[in-house]
C-alpha cells in the first residue's frame, strides 16, 4: 500500500499540569470575551486533579490501541493524533503529516453524535489547521457520527453491566439507569443533524439499545455541564435534578452511564464523579458510574471497521496507489453539507466541551 494516506485521531485536548490550565481555557474560549475570573472558577475543577485532564493520556492509549488493531486488521495506515485546543495541536500534526508525505487522511473524532460542537466544529477546526499549513496540507475526510455502530453501544453495555455489579447485590436488579450527555443550547440541538433535532434522538437511541441489551425497558436521559446565561435555554433535565427526582420517587440505587462521551473528559470525572456523586450521597442514593469506552477492544475494533467503510465510499479504494483522489474536497465529511449548524442561539460558553 502506498504511504501517502493516513489515519488522524482528532480530540479536544486538555491540560497536563497546573501551568497549562489557564492557557488551555483561554484557547477554548478564544474570541468569546470570557473574563479570566470566570475561567478561574472552571480551573478549580482541574485543581482537584493536579491540573491534569485525563483526555490526553487516554488519547495516547487509544492511539496505541488503534495502531495495534490496524496491524491485526491489515489496515496499513500510519496513525497521527491532533487536538483542537492543546498539544499536540491539529496544525502541528498537519505539518508533521505534510513533511512525512501524507496527502490524504481519514479523520476520527472522539465525539460520536450530531451537533455543532460535537461534529461540525471538528470539521471546521481541521479546515483551519489545513489553512495554517498551506496548500500542501493533506486533504481530510472526517468519519461521520458513529453512535449507531454496534461496537459503540456494546462498549457501554459492558461498562454498565460492570457498574451494576458493583452495587450491593440486593439492589442491582432494581437500580435505575440514567444515561447522560453534555447539555447544549436548545437552538443548537434543534439544528443538529441533516434535518435538525438529531442530538437528543441519537442519544435516546443509544440509551434504548444499551438498556435493551441489559434486559431493561425503563431508563432516563439526563444532561450535564450546562453553562451560559440562565436566560438561554439548554437541554434538560440536569443530572442533579434527575437524581433528586429518582430519590423522591423511591429509587433504591442508580447507575449513571455517560453515553455522550468516548473517554473521561473533565466533565465526566468532575460533573459525575464529584458533583453527581456528592448529590447522590446527600440523597442517600447508592450510585455507580459506568466507564466510557476508552480502549475497550470492541470500541477500537469499531474504529477499524469505520476506517474500512469510509475508505470504501471513495474511489479509488484504500488499497489503490493514489489515495489523494479518494477525497472529493479538501476537508470532506460524509454528513450533509448543511447539517450540525450552530443554530440561532448563543454559542456554547466557556464550559461547553471543556475536557
N, C-alpha and C positions, 0 to 999 in steps of 0.2 A: 504494500500500500504506500502511496506517496505520502510525503511528510508535510504537505502544505495545509492540511486540515487539523483541527484540534478541538478539544472539549474545554469549555470555560465554565467554571463554577462561579456564580455571582451571588454574593451575600451582602448584608447590610454593613458589617464591620462593627467593631466595638473596642473600647479602651482596654489596654493590657497592663495598666498601672495607674497609680493616683495622678501622676503628671499628665496622663493622656485624657483624663475625664472631661475637663472643661474645653480643651481644643476640639475634642470629638463632638461634644454637644453643640459647639459653635458651628462645626461643619454641618451637622444635621439640620440646624435651624438657619443656615445661611440665607440671607435675603428676606427673612421674616420679621426682623426687628424685635427679636425676643431678648429682653434685658438679661444681663448676667445674674441678677438676683433670682429670676425665675429658673435659670439653668442651674444655679447653685442648689435649689431645692431638689431638683432631679439628681444632681451629683451626690446628694446624701444617700440615695439608694445604692450607688456604687460603693460608697464608703463602707457599707456593711459587708462588702465582699472584696475589700482590699483594693478598690478602684479597678477591678477587673470584671469585664463581661465574659461569660463563658463562650460567646459565639465564635471568636477567632480560633480558640483551641478546638472547638467542635468542628469547625470547617477544616482544620488541618487533619483531624481524624477522619472526616468524611472524604477528603481528597485522597488520603492514603487508601481508604476502603474502596473508592472508585477505581483507582489505579489497579488494585488487586483484582477487582471484579471484571474490569475491562480485559485484563490479561487472561482470566479464566474464560471469558466470553468471546474471545477472538476479536475484540474491538481494538484496533491498532491506532489509537489516537493519543497524543500527548495530552496531559491534563494540567490546566492552568487554573489559578484562583485569583479573583479580584473582588474588592469590596467597593461599595458605593461611598462610604463615609470614613473609612480608616484604612491603615496599612494592612495588606497591600492594596493600594488604590487601583481601581479599574484602569485608569490611564497608564499607570506604571506597568501593569500586567500587559496591557495592549502594546506598549513599547517593547516589552520583552518578547512578546509573540511575533511582532513585526521583525525584530532583529534576528529571530530564530527561524525566519522564513515562513511563518504561518500566514496564509492568505484568506482562510475562512475558518469559521468556528461554529459549533453548536453550543449554545449557552443554556445552562440550567440554573434557575434562580431558586434560592431557598425560601420560596413562598409559593403556595400551591393553588391559590384562589384568584378569582377575577375581582379586581378593583383598581382604582388608580394607584394607590400606594403599594399594593401587593403584586401588581402586574405591569401596568403601563409605565410606571415610574422606573422600573428596572430597564425597560427598553430605552426610555429617554436617557438614562444615565449611561448606558452602553453607547448610545449615539454621541453623547458629549465626550466620552472617553475616546472614541474614534476620531472625533473632530480635533481633539487635543493632540493626537498623534499625527494626523495628516492623511493625505490621500493613499499612502501605502498601508494604512491600518487594515487589519483583517476585516472582511465582511462577516457579519454575525447573524445567525438565526436563533431566536430565543424559543425554547420549548414552551408551549402554551401552558396554562394552568392544568395541573395533573391530578387534581383532587379525586377524579373518578377512577384512576388506575387502581386495580385490586391491591397492589402492593402497599399503597398508601393507607387504606383503611385497615388492612391486615396488621400493619405495624402498630396502629393504635389499638386494635383488638387485643393483641398480645399484651401490650402495655397495660391496658385496662384490666385484663384478667389478673395480671400480677398485682395491680393496685388493690383489686377486690380481695385477693388472697391475703393481703397484708392487714386487712381489717379483722377484728375479732370474729371468730367463726360464727358466733350466734347472730351476727347482723349482716353477714356477707350477702345472703340471698335477698335481703330486703333493702339493702343500701341503694340510694338513688344515684343515678348517673347524671352529671352535669357537664356538658360539653362547652368549652369556652373558646373565644377568639377575640382578637383585637377589635375593639369598637372603632367605628369610623363615622364621620358625619353622615346623616341620613341622605343628604343630597349626593354625596359620593357613592353611597350604597345604591341609590336609585339609578346612577349612571354606570354601574358595574356590568360587565358582560356585554355581548353583542347587542342585546335588546334591552338592557337595563335590569337592575334588581337581582343580579346573579349571585352576589356575595352571600346574602342570607340563605338563598335557596341551595347553594352549593354546600354551605356549612351544614344545613339541615339534612342534606342527602348523605353526607359522610357520617353524621351523628346517627342517623337511622340505620345505616349499614353496619356500623360498629355495634350498636345496640342489638340488632338482629343477630349478628354473628355470636353474640353472647347470650342469646335466647331471651333478650329483654324487648318488651314492646312499649315501655314508657321511658322517657328521658326528658331532659330540659336543655335548652340552649341559652347561654348567658354570655355577656361580653365583659371585657376588662380593659384597663388602661385608658379610659375615657379622659379627654383633656379639652382645653379650649374654653371659651366663654360659655357660661351656663345657658346663655340665650340661644346658642347654636345647638339644635337637637342632634344627638348621636344615638347610635343603636343601643337599645336596652333589652332586657334588664342587666344591670351591673351584677357581677358575680357576688358581691357582698349582699346586695338586696335579695338575690336568689337564695343564698344560704339562709338568710333570715327568714324568708318565706317558707323554706323547707322545714326549718326548725319549728316554726309556729304550727306547721301542719302535722307535726309528729314524726318527722323523719328520724330513723334510727342511725343513719350514717350516710355519707356521700363519698363518691369518687369523682374528682374533678379531672376532666380529660381535655387538655389544651390542643384541640384539633386544628386550631388556627396557626399552629407553629410547627415548623420542621425540626427545630432544635431549641435548646434552652436559651432564649433571649432574656434580657434583664426583666422584661415584663413577666416571664414565667417564674423566675426564681424570686422576684420581689413581690409582684402583684398576687401570685398564687401561694408560693412557699412561705412568704412573710405575712402579707396583709390578709389574704383569704384564710390562711391557716389560723391567724390570730382571731379573726371573726368567728371561725368555727369553734375555737376553744372557748371564746366568750359565750357562745351559744350552747356549749356542752354537746356539740355535734361532731362525732367522730368523722375525720376526713382523711382521705388518702389522695395523692396526686399521681396520675398516670404519667409515665415518661413520654417525652417526644421521640420521634423516630430516630434521630441522630444517625448512628451507623447500624441500625437494625439490618440484618442481612437481606431481608425481603425488600426493604426500602432501597438499599443500594442496588439490588438486582433490578428494581423498578427503574432506576436511573439508566442502567444499561439498556433496558428494554425501550425506554423513551428515546434514547440516542439512536438506536437502530430504526425505530419507527420514524423519527424525524428525518433521518438521512434518506429513508426510502421514499419520502414525499418529493424529493428533489432529483433532478436529472443533471448529470449522470449520477448513479448511486455512489455510496460512500467508498466502494472499492475501486472506482474509476480513477484514472491518473490525474484528472484535473478537478479538484474539489471546489475550486473557486466558482465554477459555473453552477454549483448546486444551490446557490442563493439567488433570489430574484431581486434583491435590493441590498443596499449597504447594511442596514440594520432591519432585518425582517422578523416578523412574528407570524406564527400560524393562526393567530387570532385575527378577527376582523379589524380593518383599519380604524374604525370609529369607536371601538369598544373601550371600556375601562377609562373613560374620561374623568376628569376631576369633579365634574358636576358644577352646579351653580352656587354652591355654598362656600364657606371658608375652607381653605386648605387645612390639612392636619396641623396641629400645633406642635410645640417643641417635644411633646412626649410621644407623639404618634410614631410607632415603629422604632423607638429608641431601644437598641438592643443591649 
